[in-house]
Amino acid sequence: MTYRLSPRARSDLRDILRYSVEHWGEIRARSYVQAITERLTAVDAGRVPARSAHLIRPGYLKTTVGRHAIYFRRLPNGDLVVVRILHQSMDVATQLRGDA
């Protein structure tokens, strides 16, 4: 199994890094982004359970890191596709609109 980031999730990760560098410095920002990627690796490997996010969209799962929720789905071959990485203050339904 492997995971991949959708274009929007890749953009979310860049935005998280940029914001974090501006507010907390590069070392802390890179550490936070590393925590996100480590969580994705752990979820993909089955070491960390994911919660259902079916109320947001059928088939979606989520996990959290810090103040961010990572929304993803599993493909039939078991691969994990990260749809978005959203801050807890965001309106998830609006942010995931059109991300089927």
DSSP file (Angstrom, degrees, kcal/mol; ACC not computed):
  #  RESIDUE AA STRUCTURE BP1 BP2  ACC     N-H-->O    O-->H-N    N-H-->O    O-->H-N    TCO  KAPPA ALPHA  PHI   PSI    X-CA   Y-CA   Z-CA
    1    1 A M              0   0    0      0, 0.0     2,-0.3     0, 0.0    78,-0.1   0.000 360.0 360.0 360.0 149.1    0.0    0.0    0.0
    2    2 A T        -     0   0    0     42,-0.0    78,-2.8     2,-0.0     2,-0.4  -0.940 360.0-133.9-141.1 164.7    1.0    3.5   -0.6
    3    3 A Y  E     -a   80   0A   0     -2,-0.3     2,-0.3    76,-0.2    78,-0.2  -0.922  16.8-172.7-120.5 153.5   -0.4    7.0   -0.1
    4    4 A R  E     -a   81   0A   0     76,-2.2    78,-2.9    -2,-0.4     2,-0.4  -0.985  21.4-123.7-139.7 153.3   -0.6    9.9   -2.5
    5    5 A L  E     -a   82   0A   0     -2,-0.3    78,-0.1    76,-0.2    67,-0.0  -0.800  21.7-130.4 -96.6 133.4   -1.7   13.5   -2.1
    6    6 A S     >  -     0   0    0     76,-2.5     4,-2.6    -2,-0.4     5,-0.2  -0.338  36.1-101.4 -67.1 163.1   -4.3   15.0   -4.4
    7    7 A P  H  > S+     0   0    0      0, 0.0     4,-2.1     0, 0.0     5,-0.1   0.891 125.9  49.5 -54.9 -39.3   -3.3   18.3   -5.9
    8    8 A R  H  > S+     0   0    0      2,-0.2     4,-2.4     1,-0.2    77,-0.2   0.884 110.4  49.2 -69.7 -37.3   -5.5   20.1   -3.3
    9    9 A A  H  > S+     0   0    0     73,-0.4     4,-2.4    74,-0.3    -1,-0.2   0.886 109.9  52.0 -67.1 -38.0   -3.9   18.2   -0.4
   10   10 A R  H  X S+     0   0    0     -4,-2.6     4,-2.0     2,-0.2    -2,-0.2   0.913 111.3  47.3 -62.3 -42.4   -0.5   19.0   -1.8
   11   11 A S  H  X S+     0   0    0     -4,-2.1     4,-2.5    -5,-0.2    -2,-0.2   0.894 109.6  53.7 -64.8 -40.7   -1.5   22.7   -1.9
   12   12 A D  H  X S+     0   0    0     -4,-2.4     4,-2.5     1,-0.2    -2,-0.2   0.924 108.5  49.7 -58.6 -44.5   -2.9   22.4    1.7
   13   13 A L  H  X S+     0   0    0     -4,-2.4     4,-2.3     1,-0.2    -1,-0.2   0.901 110.6  49.1 -64.4 -41.4    0.4   21.0    2.9
   14   14 A R  H  X S+     0   0    0     -4,-2.0     4,-2.7     2,-0.2    -1,-0.2   0.914 111.9  49.6 -62.1 -42.1    2.4   23.8    1.2
   15   15 A D  H  X S+     0   0    0     -4,-2.5     4,-2.8     2,-0.2     5,-0.2   0.894 109.7  51.0 -64.4 -40.1    0.0   26.4    2.8
   16   16 A I  H  X S+     0   0    0     -4,-2.5     4,-2.6     2,-0.2    -1,-0.2   0.926 112.2  47.1 -62.1 -44.7    0.4   24.8    6.2
   17   17 A L  H  X S+     0   0    0     -4,-2.3     4,-2.6     2,-0.2    -2,-0.2   0.940 113.6  47.2 -62.6 -47.7    4.2   25.0    5.9
   18   18 A R  H  X S+     0   0    0     -4,-2.7     4,-2.1     2,-0.2    -2,-0.2   0.932 115.0  45.4 -61.1 -47.9    4.1   28.6    4.7
   19   19 A Y  H  X S+     0   0    0     -4,-2.8     4,-2.0     1,-0.2     5,-0.2   0.920 113.8  49.7 -61.7 -44.4    1.8   29.7    7.5
   20   20 A S  H  X>S+     0   0    0     -4,-2.6     4,-3.3    -5,-0.2     5,-0.7   0.885 108.8  51.5 -65.7 -39.6    3.7   27.8   10.1
   21   21 A V  H  X5S+     0   0    0     -4,-2.6     4,-1.3     3,-0.2    -1,-0.2   0.933 111.4  48.5 -60.8 -44.7    7.0   29.3    9.0
   22   22 A E  H  <5S+     0   0    0     -4,-2.1    -2,-0.2    -5,-0.2    -1,-0.2   0.862 123.9  30.1 -63.1 -37.0    5.6   32.8    9.2
   23   23 A H  H  <5S+     0   0    0     -4,-2.0    -2,-0.2    -5,-0.1    -1,-0.2   0.766 137.1  15.4 -97.8 -28.2    4.1   32.3   12.7
   24   24 A W  H  <5S-     0   0    0     -4,-3.3     4,-0.4    -5,-0.2    -3,-0.2   0.434 105.5-102.5-130.4  -2.0    6.4   29.8   14.4
   25   25 A G     X< -     0   0    0     -4,-1.3     4,-2.2    -5,-0.7    -1,-0.2  -0.047  37.4 -77.2  95.4 160.2    9.6   29.6   12.5
   26   26 A E  H  > S+     0   0    0      1,-0.2     4,-2.8     2,-0.2     5,-0.3   0.879 122.7  53.1 -66.9 -41.0   11.1   27.1   10.0
   27   27 A I  H  > S+     0   0    0      1,-0.2     4,-1.9     2,-0.2    -1,-0.2   0.950 114.5  41.3 -62.5 -48.4   12.2   24.4   12.5
   28   28 A R  H  > S+     0   0    0     -4,-0.4     4,-2.1     2,-0.2    -1,-0.2   0.885 114.8  53.0 -66.7 -37.5    8.8   24.1   14.1
   29   29 A A  H  X S+     0   0    0     -4,-2.2     4,-2.4     2,-0.2     5,-0.2   0.936 110.4  45.9 -63.5 -46.9    7.0   24.3   10.8
   30   30 A R  H  X S+     0   0    0     -4,-2.8     4,-2.3     1,-0.2    -1,-0.2   0.865 110.8  54.2 -65.6 -34.9    9.0   21.5    9.2
   31   31 A S  H  X S+     0   0    0     -4,-1.9     4,-2.0    -5,-0.3    -1,-0.2   0.904 109.2  48.2 -63.4 -41.2    8.5   19.4   12.4
   32   32 A Y  H  X S+     0   0    0     -4,-2.1     4,-1.9     2,-0.2    -2,-0.2   0.925 112.0  47.7 -66.9 -44.9    4.8   19.9   12.1
   33   33 A V  H  X S+     0   0    0     -4,-2.4     4,-2.3     1,-0.2    -1,-0.2   0.886 110.7  53.0 -63.4 -37.4    4.7   19.0    8.4
   34   34 A Q  H  X S+     0   0    0     -4,-2.3     4,-2.7     1,-0.2    -1,-0.2   0.893 105.7  53.9 -63.5 -39.0    6.9   15.9    9.2
   35   35 A A  H  X S+     0   0    0     -4,-2.0     4,-2.1     1,-0.2    -1,-0.2   0.885 108.3  50.8 -61.9 -38.0    4.3   14.9   11.9
   36   36 A I  H  X S+     0   0    0     -4,-1.9     4,-2.1     2,-0.2    -2,-0.2   0.940 112.3  44.9 -64.9 -47.1    1.6   15.0    9.2
   37   37 A T  H  X S+     0   0    0     -4,-2.3     4,-2.1     1,-0.2    -2,-0.2   0.870 112.2  52.3 -68.2 -34.7    3.6   12.9    6.8
   38   38 A E  H  X S+     0   0    0     -4,-2.7     4,-2.3     2,-0.2    -1,-0.2   0.889 108.3  51.6 -65.9 -38.0    4.5   10.4    9.5
   39   39 A R  H  X S+     0   0    0     -4,-2.1     4,-2.8     2,-0.2     5,-0.2   0.920 108.9  50.7 -63.5 -42.9    0.8   10.1   10.5
   40   40 A L  H  X S+     0   0    0     -4,-2.1     4,-2.7     1,-0.2    -2,-0.2   0.912 110.5  48.8 -61.5 -42.6   -0.1    9.4    6.9
   41   41 A T  H  X S+     0   0    0     -4,-2.1     4,-2.0     2,-0.2    -1,-0.2   0.911 112.8  48.3 -62.4 -42.0    2.6    6.7    6.7
   42   42 A A  H  X>S+     0   0    0     -4,-2.3     5,-2.3     2,-0.2     6,-1.1   0.900 113.0  46.7 -67.4 -41.2    1.4    5.2    9.9
   43   43 A V  H ><5S+     0   0    0     -4,-2.8     3,-1.2     4,-0.2    -2,-0.2   0.936 112.0  51.1 -64.4 -45.6   -2.3    5.2    8.8
   44   44 A D  H 3<5S+     0   0    0     -4,-2.7    -2,-0.2     1,-0.3    -1,-0.2   0.877 111.4  47.7 -59.7 -38.1   -1.3    3.7    5.5
   45   45 A A  H 3<5S-     0   0    0     -4,-2.0    -1,-0.3    -5,-0.2    -2,-0.2   0.524 116.1-115.0 -81.4  -5.5    0.6    0.9    7.2
   46   46 A G  T <<5S+     0   0    0     -3,-1.2    -3,-0.2    -4,-0.5    -2,-0.1   0.595  84.7 118.0  83.6  10.5   -2.3    0.2    9.6
   47   47 A R  S   <S+     0   0    0     -5,-2.3    -4,-0.2    -6,-0.2    -5,-0.1   0.701  76.1  41.6 -82.2 -19.7   -0.4    1.3   12.7
   48   48 A V  S    S-     0   0    0     -6,-1.1    -2,-0.2    -9,-0.1    -1,-0.2  -0.996  87.9-128.0-128.2 127.2   -2.8    4.1   13.5
   49   49 A P        -     0   0    0      0, 0.0     2,-0.3     0, 0.0    -6,-0.1  -0.398  17.9-143.0 -73.7 151.8   -6.6    3.7   13.1
   50   50 A A        -     0   0    0     -7,-0.1     2,-0.3    13,-0.1    13,-0.2  -0.817  11.5-129.8-108.7 153.4   -8.6    6.1   11.0
   51   51 A R  E     -B   62   0A   0     11,-2.8    11,-2.6    -2,-0.3     2,-0.1  -0.749  28.4-101.8-101.2 151.4  -12.1    7.3   11.9
   52   52 A S  E     -B   61   0A   0     -2,-0.3     9,-0.3     9,-0.2     3,-0.1  -0.455  28.0-176.5 -68.7 140.5  -15.0    7.3    9.5
   53   53 A A    >>  +     0   0    0      7,-2.9     4,-2.0     4,-0.2     3,-1.6  -0.140  38.9 132.2-123.1  33.7  -15.9   10.6    7.9
   54   54 A H  T 34  +     0   0    0      1,-0.3    -1,-0.1     2,-0.2     7,-0.1   0.727  64.1  64.2 -63.2 -22.2  -19.0    9.2    6.1
   55   55 A L  T 34 S+     0   0    0      1,-0.2    -1,-0.3     2,-0.1    -2,-0.1   0.788 107.8  42.8 -70.7 -25.2  -21.2   12.0    7.3
   56   56 A I  T <4 S-     0   0    0     -3,-1.6    -2,-0.2     1,-0.3    -1,-0.2   0.909 142.0 -19.1 -80.5 -49.2  -19.0   14.4    5.3
   57   57 A R  S >< S-     0   0    0     -4,-2.0     3,-2.2     3,-0.1    -1,-0.3  -0.897  77.4-101.5-160.0 129.8  -18.8   12.1    2.2
   58   58 A P  T 3  S+     0   0    0      0, 0.0     3,-0.1     0, 0.0    -4,-0.1  -0.262 108.3  20.1 -54.4 134.9  -19.4    8.3    1.9
   59   59 A G  T 3  S+     0   0    0      1,-0.3    15,-0.5    14,-0.0     2,-0.2   0.317  94.4 127.7  88.9  -7.7  -16.2    6.4    1.9
   60   60 A Y    <   -     0   0    0     -3,-2.2    -7,-2.9    -7,-0.2    -1,-0.3  -0.570  36.0-171.5 -84.9 147.2  -14.1    9.1    3.4
   61   61 A L  E     -BC  52  72A   0     11,-3.2    11,-2.4    -9,-0.3     2,-0.3  -0.832   3.9-161.1-125.0 165.7  -11.9    8.5    6.5
   62   62 A K  E     -BC  51  71A   0    -11,-2.6   -11,-2.8    -2,-0.3     2,-0.3  -0.994  13.8-177.7-149.2 158.3  -10.0   11.0    8.6
   63   63 A T  E     - C   0  70A   0      7,-1.5     7,-3.4    -2,-0.3     2,-0.4  -0.942  22.9-131.2-143.4 161.1   -7.2   11.2   11.1
   64   64 A T  E     - C   0  69A   0     -2,-0.3     2,-0.4     5,-0.2     5,-0.2  -0.888  17.3-176.7-123.0 151.6   -5.9   14.2   13.0
   65   65 A V  E >   - C   0  68A   0      3,-2.6     3,-2.6    -2,-0.4     2,-0.1  -0.956  68.9 -46.9-140.3 120.0   -2.5   15.8   13.6
   66   66 A G  T 3  S-     0   0    0     -2,-0.4   -34,-0.0     1,-0.3    -2,-0.0  -0.353 124.8 -19.1  56.6-122.6   -2.4   18.8   15.9
   67   67 A R  T 3  S+     0   0    0     -2,-0.1    21,-2.7    -3,-0.1     2,-0.4   0.128 120.7  91.2-103.1  19.3   -5.1   21.2   14.7
   68   68 A H  E <   -CD  65  87A   0     -3,-2.6    -3,-2.6    19,-0.2     2,-0.5  -0.914  59.3-150.7-119.3 143.5   -5.5   19.6   11.3
   69   69 A A  E     -CD  64  86A   0     17,-3.2    17,-2.7    -2,-0.4     2,-0.6  -0.933  11.4-148.7-109.1 133.6   -7.8   16.9   10.0
   70   70 A I  E     -CD  63  85A   0     -7,-3.4    -7,-1.5    -2,-0.5     2,-0.5  -0.909  11.6-160.7-104.2 118.2   -6.6   14.7    7.1
   71   71 A Y  E     +CD  62  84A   0     13,-2.7    12,-2.5    -2,-0.6    13,-1.4  -0.856  24.7 148.9-102.9 132.3   -9.4   13.5    4.9
   72   72 A F  E     -CD  61  82A   0    -11,-2.4   -11,-3.2    -2,-0.5     2,-0.3  -0.920  30.9-143.8-151.3 173.1   -8.7   10.5    2.7
   73   73 A R  E     - D   0  81A   0      8,-1.8     8,-2.9    -2,-0.3     2,-0.4  -0.971  20.2-122.0-141.1 156.8  -10.2    7.5    1.0
   74   74 A R  E     - D   0  80A   0    -15,-0.5     6,-0.2    -2,-0.3     5,-0.1  -0.845  22.5-138.7 -99.6 134.9   -8.9    4.0    0.2
   75   75 A L    >   -     0   0    0      4,-3.1     3,-2.6    -2,-0.4     0, 0.0  -0.478  33.3-100.7 -82.2 162.2   -8.9    2.8   -3.4
   76   76 A P  T 3  S+     0   0    0      0, 0.0    -1,-0.1     0, 0.0    -2,-0.0   0.795 124.6  57.1 -55.4 -28.7   -9.9   -0.8   -4.1
   77   77 A N  T 3  S-     0   0    0      2,-0.1    -3,-0.0     1,-0.0     0, 0.0   0.456 123.3-105.6 -82.5   1.1   -6.2   -1.8   -4.4
   78   78 A G  S <  S+     0   0    0     -3,-2.6    -1,-0.0     1,-0.3     0, 0.0   0.244  73.7 140.5  96.6 -12.5   -5.7   -0.5   -0.8
   79   79 A D        -     0   0    0    -78,-0.1    -4,-3.1    -5,-0.1     2,-0.5  -0.298  48.6-129.6 -64.0 151.0   -3.9    2.7   -1.7
   80   80 A L  E     -aD   3  74A   0    -78,-2.8   -76,-2.2    -6,-0.2     2,-0.6  -0.891  16.4-162.8-106.2 128.5   -4.7    5.8    0.3
   81   81 A V  E     -aD   4  73A   0     -8,-2.9    -8,-1.8    -2,-0.5     2,-0.6  -0.954  12.7-144.7-113.4 115.8   -5.6    9.0   -1.5
   82   82 A V  E     -aD   5  72A   0    -78,-2.9   -76,-2.5    -2,-0.6   -73,-0.4  -0.698  18.0-178.4 -81.1 119.6   -5.4   12.1    0.7
   83   83 A V  E     -     0   0A   0    -12,-2.5   -74,-0.3    -2,-0.6     2,-0.3   0.924  60.5 -13.6 -85.9 -50.5   -8.1   14.5   -0.4
   84   84 A R  E     - D   0  71A   0    -13,-1.4   -13,-2.7   -75,-0.1     2,-0.4  -0.980  44.0-146.6-150.6 158.7   -7.5   17.5    1.9
   85   85 A I  E     - D   0  70A   0     -2,-0.3     2,-0.4   -15,-0.2   -15,-0.2  -0.938  35.9-177.5-127.7 105.2   -5.7   18.5    5.0
   86   86 A L  E     - D   0  69A   0    -17,-2.7   -17,-3.2    -2,-0.4     2,-0.1  -0.848  27.8-119.4-118.5 140.9   -7.9   21.1    6.8
   87   87 A H  E >   - D   0  68A   0     -2,-0.4     3,-2.0   -19,-0.2   -19,-0.2  -0.424  32.8-115.2 -69.4 148.6   -7.5   23.2    9.9
   88   88 A Q  T 3  S+     0   0    0    -21,-2.7     4,-0.1     1,-0.3    -1,-0.1   0.722 113.5  61.3 -59.8 -22.2  -10.1   22.5   12.6
   89   89 A S  T 3  S+     0   0    0    -22,-0.2    -1,-0.3     2,-0.1     2,-0.1   0.579  86.3  98.7 -81.9  -8.4  -11.5   26.1   12.1
   90   90 A M  S <  S-     0   0    0     -3,-2.0     2,-1.1     1,-0.1     3,-0.1  -0.455  84.4-112.4 -81.6 151.4  -12.5   25.5    8.5
   91   91 A D     >  -     0   0    0      1,-0.2     4,-2.4    -2,-0.1     5,-0.2  -0.734  32.0-163.8 -79.8 102.3  -15.9   24.6    7.3
   92   92 A V  H  > S+     0   0    0     -2,-1.1     4,-2.5     1,-0.2     5,-0.2   0.892  82.5  54.3 -61.4 -44.9  -15.2   21.0    6.2
   93   93 A A  H  4 S+     0   0    0      1,-0.2     4,-0.4     2,-0.2    -1,-0.2   0.898 112.8  44.1 -59.3 -40.7  -18.4   20.6    4.1
   94   94 A T  H >4 S+     0   0    0     -3,-0.2     3,-0.8     1,-0.2    -1,-0.2   0.919 114.0  49.6 -69.3 -43.4  -17.6   23.7    2.1
   95   95 A Q  H 3< S+     0   0    0     -4,-2.4    -2,-0.2     1,-0.2    -1,-0.2   0.817 113.5  46.0 -66.7 -31.2  -13.9   22.8    1.7
   96   96 A L  T >< S+     0   0    0     -4,-2.5     3,-2.4    -5,-0.2    -1,-0.2   0.450  80.3 126.9 -92.7  -0.1  -14.7   19.3    0.5
   97   97 A R  T <  S+     0   0    0     -3,-0.8    -3,-0.0    -4,-0.4    -4,-0.0  -0.377  82.6  10.6 -58.3 127.0  -17.4   20.4   -2.0
   98   98 A G  T 3  S+     0   0    0     -2,-0.1     2,-0.4     1,-0.1    -1,-0.3   0.510  94.7 116.0  83.1   4.9  -16.5   18.9   -5.4
   99   99 A D    <         0   0    0     -3,-2.4    -1,-0.1     1,-0.2    -2,-0.1  -0.323 360.0 360.0-100.4  51.0  -13.7   16.7   -4.0
  100  100 A A              0   0    0     -2,-0.4    -1,-0.2   -17,-0.0    -3,-0.0   0.495 360.0 360.0 -77.3 360.0  -15.3   13.3   -4.9
